[in-house]
Amino acid sequence: MMQIDMPDPAVTRSDRARDHFRLALHLTLGLVALLWLVPLLGWGMELERFGIRPRELIGLPGILFAPLLHAGFDHLIANSLPLLILGTTLLHIYPQSAFRVLPAVWLGPGIAVWLLARDGVHVGASGLVYGLVSFIFLAGVIHRDRRAVAASLLVAFMYGTLAWGVLPINPVLSWETHLAAALIGAAMAVLLRNRDHPPRVRYSWEEDGGDVEEFEFADDETR
């Protein structure tokens, strides 16, 4: 049976932890606001043409900018709420890992798409969504503390159907971005498995070295 550790509530329920959650939420809101600001400022400019164009020099800047560009507001709306939830979860539960995971799932899928994907223009923040889902789910399995496991189960429940997006089913979707991001998120969870472990509750028997008392019964007693 998998052992699930209880994080020390003196740490996870402290004022500092609540302040950290608010900071994580505000940072993620800032990112989502930026995603909305870009199309509003570029109204009518067809910004999606600046996305990733595989194996074309003109498509190289898209590796950096494609997550900020969307093919319409429906596309943007579909990515906004998942990013808000996943980004806040990442920054709050995995603060040491977050600033390594975010660049990896921002740039890594774009590089893979530029090198390997089919022709076309690839845009959108769905790579971030898939990368964060993959990281948070697998990190929870690896870390095995209650907060991480709860986040892992929540992600699986809310976004488990995203798994279909890594398959070449819908020609409109950039499944290459989704697949690359999911693999990168999983790899980062493994590479950063030794980070962000909160202090866990220690019980008195652990403090005493974990010795277990042994009881002997007399032969003439009923057992």
ROSE-4610 file (N, C-alpha, C; in Angstrom, 1 decimal, always signed):
// ROSE-4610
residu = [M/M/M/M/M/M/Q/Q/Q/I/I/I/D/D/D/M/M/M/P/P/P/D/D/D/P/P/P/A/A/A/V/V/V/T/T/T/R/R/R/S/S/S/D/D/D/R/R/R/A/A/A/R/R/R/D/D/D/H/H/H/F/F/F/R/R/R/L/L/L/A/A/A/L/L/L/H/H/H/L/L/L/T/T/T/L/L/L/G/G/G/L/L/L/V/V/V/A/A/A/L/L/L/L/L/L/W/W/W/L/L/L/V/V/V/P/P/P/L/L/L/L/L/L/G/G/G/W/W/W/G/G/G/M/M/M/E/E/E/L/L/L/E/E/E/R/R/R/F/F/F/G/G/G/I/I/I/R/R/R/P/P/P/R/R/R/E/E/E/L/L/L/I/I/I/G/G/G/L/L/L/P/P/P/G/G/G/I/I/I/L/L/L/F/F/F/A/A/A/P/P/P/L/L/L/L/L/L/H/H/H/A/A/A/G/G/G/F/F/F/D/D/D/H/H/H/L/L/L/I/I/I/A/A/A/N/N/N/S/S/S/L/L/L/P/P/P/L/L/L/L/L/L/I/I/I/L/L/L/G/G/G/T/T/T/T/T/T/L/L/L/L/L/L/H/H/H/I/I/I/Y/Y/Y/P/P/P/Q/Q/Q/S/S/S/A/A/A/F/F/F/R/R/R/V/V/V/L/L/L/P/P/P/A/A/A/V/V/V/W/W/W/L/L/L/G/G/G/P/P/P/G/G/G/I/I/I/A/A/A/V/V/V/W/W/W/L/L/L/L/L/L/A/A/A/R/R/R/D/D/D/G/G/G/V/V/V/H/H/H/V/V/V/G/G/G/A/A/A/S/S/S/G/G/G/L/L/L/V/V/V/Y/Y/Y/G/G/G/L/L/L/V/V/V/S/S/S/F/F/F/I/I/I/F/F/F/L/L/L/A/A/A/G/G/G/V/V/V/I/I/I/H/H/H/R/R/R/D/D/D/R/R/R/R/R/R/A/A/A/V/V/V/A/A/A/A/A/A/S/S/S/L/L/L/L/L/L/V/V/V/A/A/A/F/F/F/M/M/M/Y/Y/Y/G/G/G/T/T/T/L/L/L/A/A/A/W/W/W/G/G/G/V/V/V/L/L/L/P/P/P/I/I/I/N/N/N/P/P/P/V/V/V/L/L/L/S/S/S/W/W/W/E/E/E/T/T/T/H/H/H/L/L/L/A/A/A/A/A/A/A/A/A/L/L/L/I/I/I/G/G/G/A/A/A/A/A/A/M/M/M/A/A/A/V/V/V/L/L/L/L/L/L/R/R/R/N/N/N/R/R/R/D/D/D/H/H/H/P/P/P/P/P/P/R/R/R/V/V/V/R/R/R/Y/Y/Y/S/S/S/W/W/W/E/E/E/E/E/E/D/D/D/G/G/G/G/G/G/D/D/D/V/V/V/E/E/E/E/E/E/F/F/F/E/E/E/F/F/F/A/A/A/D/D/D/D/D/D/E/E/E/T/T/T/R/R/R]
num = [1/1/1/2/2/2/3/3/3/4/4/4/5/5/5/6/6/6/7/7/7/8/8/8/9/9/9/10/10/10/11/11/11/12/12/12/13/13/13/14/14/14/15/15/15/16/16/16/17/17/17/18/18/18/19/19/19/20/20/20/21/21/21/22/22/22/23/23/23/24/24/24/25/25/25/26/26/26/27/27/27/28/28/28/29/29/29/30/30/30/31/31/31/32/32/32/33/33/33/34/34/34/35/35/35/36/36/36/37/37/37/38/38/38/39/39/39/40/40/40/41/41/41/42/42/42/43/43/43/44/44/44/45/45/45/46/46/46/47/47/47/48/48/48/49/49/49/50/50/50/51/51/51/52/52/52/53/53/53/54/54/54/55/55/55/56/56/56/57/57/57/58/58/58/59/59/59/60/60/60/61/61/61/62/62/62/63/63/63/64/64/64/65/65/65/66/66/66/67/67/67/68/68/68/69/69/69/70/70/70/71/71/71/72/72/72/73/73/73/74/74/74/75/75/75/76/76/76/77/77/77/78/78/78/79/79/79/80/80/80/81/81/81/82/82/82/83/83/83/84/84/84/85/85/85/86/86/86/87/87/87/88/88/88/89/89/89/90/90/90/91/91/91/92/92/92/93/93/93/94/94/94/95/95/95/96/96/96/97/97/97/98/98/98/99/99/99/100/100/100/101/101/101/102/102/102/103/103/103/104/104/104/105/105/105/106/106/106/107/107/107/108/108/108/109/109/109/110/110/110/111/111/111/112/112/112/113/113/113/114/114/114/115/115/115/116/116/116/117/117/117/118/118/118/119/119/119/120/120/120/121/121/121/122/122/122/123/123/123/124/124/124/125/125/125/126/126/126/127/127/127/128/128/128/129/129/129/130/130/130/131/131/131/132/132/132/133/133/133/134/134/134/135/135/135/136/136/136/137/137/137/138/138/138/139/139/139/140/140/140/141/141/141/142/142/142/143/143/143/144/144/144/145/145/145/146/146/146/147/147/147/148/148/148/149/149/149/150/150/150/151/151/151/152/152/152/153/153/153/154/154/154/155/155/155/156/156/156/157/157/157/158/158/158/159/159/159/160/160/160/161/161/161/162/162/162/163/163/163/164/164/164/165/165/165/166/166/166/167/167/167/168/168/168/169/169/169/170/170/170/171/171/171/172/172/172/173/173/173/174/174/174/175/175/175/176/176/176/177/177/177/178/178/178/179/179/179/180/180/180/181/181/181/182/182/182/183/183/183/184/184/184/185/185/185/186/186/186/187/187/187/188/188/188/189/189/189/190/190/190/191/191/191/192/192/192/193/193/193/194/194/194/195/195/195/196/196/196/197/197/197/198/198/198/199/199/199/200/200/200/201/201/201/202/202/202/203/203/203/204/204/204/205/205/205/206/206/206/207/207/207/208/208/208/209/209/209/210/210/210/211/211/211/212/212/212/213/213/213/214/214/214/215/215/215/216/216/216/217/217/217/218/218/218/219/219/219/220/220/220/221/221/221/222/222/222/223/223/223]
x = [+0.8/+0.0/+0.9/+0.5/+1.3/+1.1/+2.2/+2.1/+1.9/+0.9/+0.7/+1.0/+1.9/+2.4/+1.4/+1.3/+0.6/+1.5/+1.4/+2.2/+1.9/+2.9/+2.8/+1.8/+0.7/-0.3/+0.3/+1.3/+1.9/+2.6/+2.9/+3.6/+2.5/+1.7/+0.8/-0.4/-0.8/-1.9/-1.5/-0.2/+0.3/-0.1/+0.1/-0.1/+0.8/+2.0/+2.9/+2.4/+1.8/+1.3/+0.1/-0.7/-1.9/-1.4/-0.4/+0.2/+0.8/+1.4/+2.0/+1.0/-0.2/-1.3/-1.8/-2.0/-2.4/-1.5/-0.2/+0.8/+0.8/+0.6/+0.5/-0.7/-1.8/-3.0/-2.8/-2.2/-2.0/-1.1/+0.0/+0.9/+0.2/-0.6/-1.3/-2.4/-3.1/-4.0/-3.3/-2.1/-1.3/-1.0/-0.7/-0.4/-1.6/-2.8/-4.0/-4.4/-4.2/-4.5/-3.7/-2.4/-1.5/-2.1/-2.5/-3.1/-4.3/-5.1/-6.2/-5.8/-4.7/-4.3/-3.7/-3.0/-2.4/-3.4/-4.5/-5.4/-6.2/-6.4/-7.1/-6.3/-5.0/-4.1/-3.9/-3.9/-3.7/-4.9/-6.0/-7.3/-7.3/-7.7/-7.7/-6.4/-5.3/-4.0/-3.6/-4.5/-4.3/-2.9/-2.8/-1.6/-1.2/-2.2/-1.9/-0.9/-0.7/+0.2/+1.7/+1.9/+3.2/+3.5/+2.6/+2.8/+4.0/+4.1/+5.2/+4.9/+5.8/+5.7/+6.9/+6.6/+7.6/+8.6/+9.9/+11.1/+11.2/+10.5/+10.7/+11.3/+12.3/+12.9/+12.0/+10.9/+10.0/+9.1/+9.1/+8.4/+9.1/+10.4/+11.2/+10.7/+10.4/+9.9/+8.7/+7.9/+6.7/+7.0/+8.2/+8.6/+8.4/+8.7/+8.6/+7.2/+6.6/+5.3/+4.0/+4.1/+2.9/+2.0/+2.5/+1.6/+0.7/+1.1/+0.4/-0.7/-0.7/-1.5/-2.6/-3.8/-4.9/-5.7/-6.3/-7.1/-8.5/-8.7/-10.0/-10.3/-11.3/-11.6/-12.1/-12.8/-13.2/-12.0/-10.9/-9.7/-9.1/-9.1/-8.5/-9.3/-10.6/-11.5/-11.3/-11.1/-10.9/-9.6/-8.6/-7.4/-7.3/-8.1/-7.9/-8.2/-9.3/-9.6/-8.7/-8.4/-7.4/-6.1/-5.6/-4.4/-4.4/-5.5/-5.7/-5.6/-6.3/-6.3/-4.9/-4.4/-3.1/-2.0/-1.9/-0.8/-0.8/-1.9/-2.0/-1.6/-2.0/-1.6/-0.1/+0.4/+1.9/+2.7/+2.4/+3.1/+3.0/+1.8/+1.5/+2.1/+2.0/+2.4/+3.9/+4.3/+5.7/+6.4/+6.6/+7.3/+8.7/+9.5/+10.9/+10.9/+10.0/+10.0/+9.4/+8.5/+7.7/+8.5/+9.5/+10.3/+11.3/+11.3/+12.0/+10.9/+9.8/+8.7/+8.2/+7.9/+7.2/+8.0/+9.3/+10.1/+10.1/+10.2/+10.3/+9.0/+7.8/+6.6/+6.2/+6.8/+6.6/+7.4/+8.7/+9.6/+9.8/+9.8/+10.1/+9.1/+7.8/+6.9/+7.0/+7.3/+7.5/+8.7/+9.8/+11.0/+10.7/+10.0/+9.6/+8.7/+7.7/+6.8/+7.5/+8.4/+9.2/+10.0/+10.6/+11.4/+10.6/+9.5/+8.9/+7.4/+6.7/+5.3/+5.0/+3.7/+3.2/+3.2/+3.1/+3.1/+1.8/+1.9/+0.8/+1.3/+0.3/+0.7/+0.1/+1.0/+0.6/+0.6/-0.5/-0.6/-1.4/-1.3/-2.2/-1.4/-2.0/-1.4/-1.8/-2.4/-2.8/-1.5/-0.4/+0.8/+1.1/+0.9/+1.1/+0.1/-1.1/-2.1/-1.7/-1.4/-1.0/+0.3/+1.2/+2.5/+2.2/+1.4/+1.1/+0.2/-0.7/-1.6/-0.6/+0.2/+1.1/+2.1/+2.6/+3.5/+2.8/+1.7/+1.0/+0.5/+0.0/-0.5/+0.6/+1.7/+2.8/+3.5/+3.7/+4.4/+3.6/+2.3/+1.5/+1.7/+1.8/+2.1/+3.5/+4.4/+5.8/+6.0/+5.4/+5.6/+4.9/+3.7/+2.9/+2.6/+2.5/+1.9/+0.5/-0.3/-1.7/-2.1/-1.4/-1.7/-1.4/-0.2/+0.2/-0.7/-1.1/-2.0/-3.4/-3.9/-5.2/-5.1/-4.0/-3.9/-3.9/-3.2/-3.1/-4.4/-5.2/-6.5/-7.5/-7.4/-8.2/-7.9/-6.7/-6.3/-6.8/-6.6/-7.1/-8.6/-9.3/-10.8/-11.2/-10.6/-11.1/-10.6/-9.4/-8.7/-8.3/-8.8/-8.4/-8.8/-9.9/-10.3/-9.3/-8.4/-7.4/-6.5/-6.5/-5.6/-5.9/-7.1/-7.5/-6.8/-6.4/-5.8/-4.4/-3.7/-2.4/-2.4/-3.6/-3.8/-4.1/-3.7/-4.0/-5.4/-6.4/-7.8/-8.4/-8.2/-8.8/-7.7/-7.8/-6.8/-6.7/-7.7/-7.6/-6.7/-6.6/-5.8/-4.4/-3.5/-2.0/-1.7/-2.0/-1.8/-0.3/+0.5/+2.0/+2.4/+1.8/+2.1/+1.6/+0.5/-0.1/+0.8/+1.2/+2.0/+3.3/+4.0/+5.3/+5.3/+4.2/+4.1/+3.9/+3.0/+2.7/+4.0/+4.8/+6.0/+7.0/+7.1/+8.0/+7.6/+6.3/+5.8/+6.1/+5.9/+6.2/+7.6/+8.5/+9.9/+10.4/+9.8/+10.1/+9.7/+8.6/+8.1/+9.1/+9.7/+10.7/+12.0/+12.5/+13.7/+13.7/+12.6/+12.4/+11.8/+11.9/+11.2/+11.7/+12.9/+13.4/+13.2/+12.4/+12.1/+10.7/+10.5/+9.1/+8.5/+9.2/+8.6/+8.4/+7.2/+6.9/+7.2/+7.6/+7.8/+6.5/+6.7/+5.5/+5.3/+4.1/+3.8/+4.7/+5.3/+6.0/+5.3/+5.1/+4.4/+5.4/+4.9/+5.8/+6.5/+5.9/+6.6/+7.8/+7.7/+8.8/+9.9/+9.6/+10.6/+11.4/+10.7/+11.4/+12.2/+12.2/+13.0/+12.2/+10.9/+10.0/+10.1/+10.6/+10.6/+9.2/+9.0/+7.7/+7.9/+7.0/+7.0/+6.6/+7.3/+7.0/+6.4/+5.3/+4.6/+4.8/+5.0/+5.1/+4.0/+3.5/+2.4/+2.9/+2.5/+2.8/+2.2/+2.8/+2.3/+1.0/+0.7/-0.5/-1.6/-1.4/-2.5/-3.3/-4.5/-5.3/-4.9/-4.8/-4.3/-5.5]
y = [-1.2/+0.0/+1.3/+2.2/+3.5/+4.3/+4.7/+5.5/+7.0/+7.7/+9.1/+9.9/+10.8/+11.6/+12.7/+13.1/+14.3/+15.5/+16.5/+17.7/+18.3/+18.9/+19.6/+20.8/+20.7/+21.8/+23.2/+23.1/+24.3/+25.1/+24.3/+25.0/+25.3/+24.3/+24.4/+25.3/+25.5/+26.3/+27.6/+28.0/+29.2/+30.4/+31.6/+32.8/+33.0/+32.5/+32.5/+31.7/+30.5/+29.7/+30.4/+31.0/+31.7/+32.9/+33.6/+34.7/+34.2/+33.0/+32.4/+32.0/+31.5/+31.1/+32.4/+33.5/+34.7/+35.2/+35.1/+35.5/+34.6/+33.3/+32.4/+32.7/+33.0/+33.4/+34.7/+35.7/+37.0/+36.9/+36.1/+35.9/+35.2/+34.2/+33.5/+34.4/+35.2/+36.1/+37.1/+37.5/+38.4/+37.7/+36.4/+35.7/+35.6/+35.3/+35.2/+36.5/+37.6/+38.9/+39.3/+38.9/+39.2/+38.5/+37.2/+36.5/+37.3/+37.9/+38.7/+40.0/+40.6/+41.9/+41.9/+40.8/+40.7/+40.8/+40.0/+40.2/+41.5/+42.1/+43.3/+44.5/+44.4/+45.5/+45.3/+44.0/+43.7/+43.4/+44.0/+43.8/+44.1/+43.1/+43.2/+43.0/+42.6/+42.5/+41.1/+40.1/+38.7/+38.3/+38.4/+38.1/+36.6/+35.7/+34.3/+34.0/+34.8/+34.5/+34.6/+35.1/+35.1/+33.8/+32.8/+31.6/+30.8/+29.5/+28.7/+28.1/+28.3/+27.7/+26.7/+25.4/+24.4/+24.5/+24.5/+24.4/+25.6/+26.7/+28.0/+29.0/+29.8/+30.7/+31.8/+32.1/+33.1/+32.6/+31.3/+30.7/+30.5/+30.8/+30.7/+31.6/+32.9/+33.7/+33.1/+32.3/+31.7/+30.8/+30.3/+29.4/+30.2/+31.5/+32.4/+33.0/+33.3/+34.1/+33.3/+32.1/+31.3/+31.1/+30.9/+30.7/+31.9/+33.1/+34.3/+34.6/+33.8/+34.0/+32.9/+33.3/+32.4/+32.6/+31.5/+31.6/+31.9/+33.1/+33.6/+33.5/+34.2/+34.3/+33.0/+32.1/+30.8/+30.0/+30.1/+29.4/+30.0/+31.3/+31.9/+31.6/+31.6/+31.3/+29.9/+29.0/+27.6/+27.3/+28.2/+28.0/+28.8/+29.8/+30.8/+30.1/+29.5/+28.9/+27.8/+26.8/+25.8/+26.4/+27.4/+28.0/+28.7/+29.3/+30.0/+28.9/+27.8/+26.8/+26.1/+25.7/+24.9/+25.8/+27.0/+27.9/+28.2/+28.5/+28.7/+27.5/+26.3/+25.1/+24.8/+25.0/+24.8/+25.8/+27.1/+28.0/+27.9/+27.4/+27.3/+26.0/+24.9/+23.6/+23.3/+23.8/+23.4/+24.7/+25.6/+26.9/+26.8/+25.8/+25.6/+25.1/+24.3/+23.7/+24.6/+25.5/+26.2/+27.0/+27.7/+28.5/+27.7/+26.4/+25.5/+24.9/+24.6/+23.9/+24.9/+26.1/+27.0/+27.3/+27.6/+27.8/+26.6/+25.4/+24.2/+23.9/+24.1/+23.8/+25.0/+26.2/+27.3/+27.2/+26.9/+26.9/+25.5/+24.4/+23.1/+22.6/+22.7/+22.2/+23.0/+24.3/+25.1/+24.7/+24.3/+23.8/+22.5/+21.6/+20.3/+20.5/+21.4/+21.6/+22.2/+23.2/+23.7/+22.7/+21.7/+20.7/+19.6/+19.2/+17.9/+18.0/+19.1/+19.1/+19.2/+19.0/+19.2/+20.6/+20.9/+22.3/+23.0/+24.3/+25.1/+26.1/+26.8/+27.8/+27.3/+27.1/+26.6/+27.7/+27.9/+29.0/+28.5/+29.2/+28.9/+28.5/+28.7/+28.3/+26.9/+26.1/+24.8/+23.9/+24.3/+23.6/+23.7/+25.0/+25.2/+24.4/+24.3/+23.5/+22.0/+21.5/+20.1/+19.8/+20.7/+20.5/+20.6/+21.5/+21.6/+20.5/+20.1/+18.9/+17.7/+17.4/+16.3/+16.4/+17.6/+17.7/+17.6/+18.2/+18.2/+16.8/+16.1/+14.8/+13.8/+13.8/+12.8/+13.2/+14.5/+15.0/+14.5/+14.6/+14.1/+12.6/+11.8/+10.4/+10.2/+11.0/+10.8/+11.3/+12.5/+13.1/+12.4/+12.0/+11.2/+11.9/+13.2/+13.9/+14.3/+14.6/+14.8/+15.9/+17.0/+18.1/+17.8/+17.2/+16.8/+15.8/+14.8/+13.7/+14.3/+15.2/+15.8/+16.6/+17.4/+18.2/+17.2/+16.1/+15.1/+14.6/+14.2/+13.6/+14.7/+15.9/+17.0/+17.2/+17.2/+17.4/+16.3/+15.1/+13.9/+14.0/+14.4/+14.5/+15.6/+16.7/+17.9/+17.8/+17.3/+17.4/+16.1/+15.0/+13.7/+13.5/+14.1/+14.0/+14.7/+15.5/+16.1/+15.1/+13.9/+12.9/+12.6/+12.8/+12.7/+13.7/+14.8/+15.9/+15.6/+14.5/+14.2/+13.2/+12.9/+12.0/+12.8/+12.4/+13.1/+12.8/+13.2/+13.0/+14.2/+15.3/+16.6/+17.3/+17.5/+18.2/+19.6/+20.2/+21.6/+21.9/+20.9/+21.0/+20.7/+21.4/+21.1/+20.0/+18.7/+17.6/+17.4/+17.9/+17.8/+18.7/+19.9/+20.7/+20.0/+19.5/+18.8/+17.6/+16.8/+15.6/+16.0/+17.0/+17.4/+18.0/+18.8/+19.5/+18.4/+17.5/+16.4/+15.6/+15.3/+14.5/+15.4/+16.7/+17.5/+17.7/+17.9/+18.0/+16.8/+15.6/+14.4/+14.2/+14.6/+14.5/+15.5/+16.7/+17.6/+17.1/+16.4/+15.9/+14.8/+14.1/+13.1/+13.8/+14.7/+15.4/+16.2/+16.8/+17.6/+16.9/+15.6/+14.8/+15.0/+15.6/+15.8/+17.2/+18.0/+19.4/+19.5/+20.5/+20.9/+19.8/+19.2/+18.3/+19.0/+19.3/+20.1/+19.2/+19.8/+19.0/+18.2/+17.0/+16.2/+16.0/+15.6/+15.4/+14.2/+14.3/+13.2/+12.8/+11.6/+11.1/+10.7/+10.6/+10.3/+9.0/+8.0/+6.7/+6.8/+7.8/+8.0/+8.7/+9.6/+10.4/+9.4/+8.3/+7.4/+6.3/+6.5/+5.5/+4.4/+4.5/+3.5/+2.1/+2.0/+0.6/+0.1/-1.1/-1.8/-2.7/-2.5/-3.4/-4.8/-5.8/-7.2/-7.8/-8.5/-9.1/-10.6/-11.2/-12.7/-13.2/-14.3/-15.0/-16.2/-16.4/-17.7/-18.8/-20.0/-21.2/-21.6/-21.3/-21.8/-20.8/-19.7/-18.7/-18.8/-18.5/-18.5/-17.3/-17.6/-16.6/-16.1]
z = [+0.0/+0.0/+0.0/-0.8/-0.9/+0.4/+1.0/+2.2/+1.8/+2.4/+2.1/+3.3/+3.2/+4.4/+4.6/+5.9/+6.3/+6.5/+5.7/+5.9/+7.2/+7.8/+9.1/+9.0/+9.7/+9.5/+10.1/+10.9/+11.4/+10.3/+9.2/+8.0/+7.0/+6.7/+5.5/+5.8/+7.1/+7.5/+8.2/+8.0/+8.7/+7.9/+8.5/+7.8/+6.6/+6.7/+5.6/+4.4/+4.7/+3.6/+2.9/+3.7/+3.1/+2.3/+2.7/+1.9/+0.6/+0.7/-0.4/-1.5/-1.0/-1.9/-2.6/-1.9/-2.5/-3.5/-3.3/-4.2/-5.5/-5.3/-6.4/-7.3/-6.6/-7.4/-8.1/-7.5/-8.2/-9.4/-9.2/-10.3/-11.5/-11.2/-12.3/-12.9/-12.1/-12.7/-13.6/-13.3/-14.1/-15.5/-15.4/-16.7/-17.6/-16.9/-17.7/-18.3/-17.4/-17.9/-19.1/-19.1/-20.3/-21.5/-21.4/-22.5/-23.1/-22.3/-22.8/-23.3/-22.8/-23.2/-24.6/-24.9/-26.3/-27.4/-27.4/-28.5/-28.5/-27.3/-27.2/-27.8/-27.5/-28.1/-29.6/-30.0/-31.4/-32.2/-31.8/-32.4/-33.9/-34.7/-36.2/-36.8/-36.1/-36.7/-37.1/-36.8/-37.1/-36.5/-35.2/-34.6/-34.6/-34.9/-34.9/-36.0/-37.0/-38.1/-37.5/-36.3/-35.7/-34.9/-35.0/-34.3/-34.9/-34.4/-34.8/-36.2/-37.1/-38.5/-38.5/-38.5/-38.4/-39.5/-39.1/-40.0/-41.0/-40.6/-41.3/-40.4/-40.9/-40.1/-39.5/-40.3/-39.9/-38.7/-38.5/-37.4/-36.1/-36.1/-34.9/-33.8/-34.0/-32.9/-32.2/-33.0/-32.4/-31.2/-31.2/-30.0/-28.7/-28.8/-27.6/-27.5/-28.6/-28.5/-28.8/-29.3/-29.6/-28.4/-27.2/-26.0/-25.7/-26.3/-26.0/-27.1/-28.2/-29.3/-29.4/-29.8/-29.9/-31.2/-31.6/-32.9/-32.5/-32.0/-31.6/-30.1/-29.6/-28.2/-27.6/-28.4/-27.9/-27.5/-28.3/-28.0/-26.7/-26.6/-25.4/-24.1/-24.2/-23.1/-22.6/-23.6/-23.2/-22.4/-22.7/-21.9/-20.7/-20.5/-19.4/-18.0/-17.8/-16.5/-16.1/-17.0/-16.7/-16.3/-17.0/-16.6/-15.2/-14.9/-13.6/-12.5/-12.7/-11.6/-11.6/-12.7/-12.7/-12.3/-12.8/-12.4/-11.0/-10.4/-8.9/-8.1/-8.6/-7.9/-8.0/-9.1/-9.3/-8.4/-8.5/-7.7/-6.2/-5.8/-4.3/-3.8/-4.4/-3.9/-4.3/-5.4/-5.9/-6.2/-5.2/-5.5/-5.9/-5.4/-5.9/-7.3/-7.7/-9.0/-10.1/-9.6/-10.6/-11.6/-11.2/-12.1/-12.9/-12.8/-13.7/-14.7/-14.1/-14.9/-15.9/-15.5/-16.5/-17.7/-17.6/-18.8/-19.7/-19.0/-19.8/-20.6/-20.0/-20.7/-21.6/-21.4/-22.3/-23.6/-23.5/-24.6/-25.2/-24.4/-24.9/-25.9/-25.7/-26.8/-28.1/-28.0/-29.2/-30.0/-29.3/-30.0/-30.7/-30.0/-30.6/-31.8/-31.6/-32.8/-34.0/-33.7/-34.8/-35.6/-34.8/-35.4/-36.1/-35.5/-35.9/-36.4/-36.1/-36.3/-37.8/-38.2/-39.5/-39.9/-41.1/-41.6/-41.1/-41.0/-40.5/-39.5/-38.9/-37.8/-36.5/-35.5/-34.2/-33.2/-32.6/-31.6/-30.4/-29.3/-28.1/-26.9/-25.7/-24.4/-24.0/-24.9/-24.5/-24.1/-24.7/-24.3/-22.8/-22.3/-20.9/-20.1/-20.6/-19.8/-19.8/-20.9/-20.9/-20.1/-20.2/-19.4/-17.9/-17.5/-16.0/-15.5/-16.3/-15.9/-15.7/-16.7/-16.6/-15.4/-15.2/-14.0/-12.7/-12.5/-11.2/-10.9/-11.9/-11.7/-11.3/-12.1/-11.8/-10.5/-10.3/-9.1/-7.8/-7.9/-6.7/-6.4/-7.5/-7.3/-6.7/-7.2/-6.7/-5.2/-4.9/-3.6/-2.5/-2.8/-1.8/-0.5/-0.5/+0.6/+0.3/+1.3/+1.1/+0.2/+0.3/-0.6/-2.0/-2.3/-3.6/-4.2/-3.4/-3.9/-4.2/-3.3/-3.6/-4.9/-5.1/-6.4/-7.6/-7.4/-8.5/-8.9/-7.8/-8.1/-8.7/-8.2/-8.7/-10.2/-10.6/-11.9/-12.8/-12.3/-13.0/-13.3/-12.2/-12.3/-13.3/-13.2/-14.0/-15.4/-15.6/-16.9/-17.5/-17.0/-17.5/-19.0/-19.4/-20.8/-21.8/-21.3/-22.1/-22.8/-22.2/-22.8/-24.3/-24.7/-26.1/-27.0/-26.4/-27.2/-27.6/-27.1/-27.6/-28.8/-29.2/-30.3/-31.6/-32.8/-34.0/-34.5/-33.7/-34.0/-34.7/-34.1/-34.7/-35.4/-36.7/-37.5/-37.2/-36.5/-36.2/-34.9/-34.1/-32.8/-33.1/-32.4/-32.5/-31.5/-31.9/-31.0/-30.7/-31.6/-31.4/-30.2/-30.1/-28.9/-27.7/-27.7/-26.5/-26.0/-27.0/-26.7/-26.2/-26.8/-26.4/-25.0/-24.7/-23.4/-22.3/-22.6/-21.6/-21.3/-22.3/-22.0/-21.2/-21.6/-20.9/-19.4/-19.2/-17.8/-17.0/-17.6/-16.9/-16.6/-17.5/-17.3/-16.2/-16.1/-15.1/-13.7/-13.7/-12.4/-11.9/-12.8/-12.3/-12.0/-12.8/-12.5/-11.2/-10.9/-9.7/-8.5/-8.5/-7.5/-6.1/-5.9/-4.6/-4.1/-4.8/-4.4/-3.8/-3.0/-2.6/-1.7/-0.8/+0.1/+1.4/+1.8/+3.0/+4.3/+5.4/+6.6/+6.9/+7.3/+7.6/+9.1/+9.5/+10.9/+11.3/+12.5/+13.1/+14.4/+14.6/+15.7/+16.8/+18.0/+19.2/+19.0/+18.5/+18.3/+17.3/+16.4/+15.4/+16.2/+17.1/+17.8/+18.7/+19.2/+20.0/+19.2/+17.9/+17.2/+16.5/+16.8/+16.1/+16.7/+18.0/+18.6/+18.9/+18.7/+18.9/+20.1/+21.1/+22.2/+21.8/+22.4/+22.2/+23.5/+23.3/+24.4/+24.4/+25.5/+25.6/+26.4/+26.0/+26.7/+27.5/+28.7/+29.4/+28.7/+28.8/+28.1/+28.7/+30.0/+30.6/+30.6/+29.9/+29.8/+28.5/+28.6/+27.4/+26.4/+25.2/+24.3/+23.4]
